[in-house]
């Protein structure tokens, strides 16, 4: 659980290829823990993770769990 007691998590799925996008966006995908197209990971809902998702929102799908 995070400090506000909610403990929300985000399920992030890599849905679109990063070919043709900047190296920085490719590194953000890797930093989120996504390894191949279709891969899904879960992270705590934090401002840092939200910022990373915002930078690659056109490449991923996000669900709150």
N, C-alpha and C positions, 0 to 999 in steps of 0.2 A: 504494500500500500504506500502511496505517496503521502506527503505531508498534509494534504487536505482531507485525507480519509476516504477518498472516492475509489482509488485503486483501479481506475479505468485503464483498459488496454486497447491497443489498436492492432488490427489484423491487416497487414500490408501485402498485396499480391502484385508481382511484377507482370504487367499485362501487355506492354509494347516494347519492342526492341529499341535499344539505345543507339543502334547504328545510325550515324548521321548527326548525332547530338554531341555536345561538347564533352571533352574528357572530364571536366569538372562534374557534369551530370552523371557520367558513368561511375566516377568515384563515389558520388553520393549514393547511388544504387548499391554499390558494394558495401559502403559504410552502414547502410541499413540492414545488411546481412543477406541481401538477395544475391543468389549465385547463378541462377539461370532463369530464362523466361518461364513464367508460370509458377515460380517458387513463391511460397507464402511464409511470412515471419510474423511474430507478435512482439510488440514493444509496449512499454508503459507510455501512457499519454502525457508527454512532457513538452514544454515549449521547444526544446532542442529537436526532438523527433518531429514535432509539427512543422518546424522550420525546414527540416530536411525534406519532408514530404511535400511541402509547398514548392520547393525547387524542382521536384521531378513529378509533380501531380499529373502531368500529361502522359507519364509512363507507368503509373501505378494505380491500383484501386485500393481504397481504404475503407475498412468497416470498424465500427466501435464494437467491442465485445465485452 
